[in-house]
Amino acid sequence: MSTPIDEIPFFKGLSAQDLVSIMGITRTIHFEKDTNIFNQDDPSNGLYVLLKGKLQIYIRSGHIGGTAKVVATLAPGQYVGEFGLIDGENRSASVKMLEEGEVLFLPSLAFGHIMDKHPQIADAVCGFLCDRIMSLPKLKLTSGKAALIREKRVKPDLQNMKTLCQIVREFNRQTAVKEKG
């Protein structure tokens, strides 16, 4: 049986030792039905992997008391918060437990320390982010540094990873605005 962490795309292919290091900083959290795990605009604090239950990801319209739009429903093994794990930006959506369940929580601060001690983890995460950017439909990278992303030659430090996350987040925001219009 595999651990939930090795199912996350940017951890695939890591050694058992690296996965054990990551699992060593996680904790399991139980949530009751209809409990919000976090809310849109909350500070990011880490990654959540659903172990048991069902999660709903939703966003609220721009005004207080605005209607909620369901973005996705997650089943066990799926995760939320991967960009917040790295870039620390506020949450872009709310996440609610639809039924009683459990999540595996990987805190951002501890993950940053793990990446410092295990450069191969930072390499894997950086490579995943480069692949993610290159897979975005209709994204045109025109900067002279675009080749670094295409060829996965971005130095795997936290600042560069934050920049890569910002590219994906900005693309997602622009796409959402176009869908509204």
Secondary structure, DSSP 8 states (H G I E B T S, - for coil): ---GGGGSGGGTT--HHHHHHHHTT-EEEEE-TT-EEE-TT----EEEEEEES-EEEEEE-SSTT--EEEEEEE-TT-EE-HHHHHH----SSEEEESSSEEEEEEEHHHHHHHHHH-HHHHHHHHHHHHHHHHTSTT----STTHHHHHTT-S--SHHHHHHHHHHHHHHHHHHHHHHH-
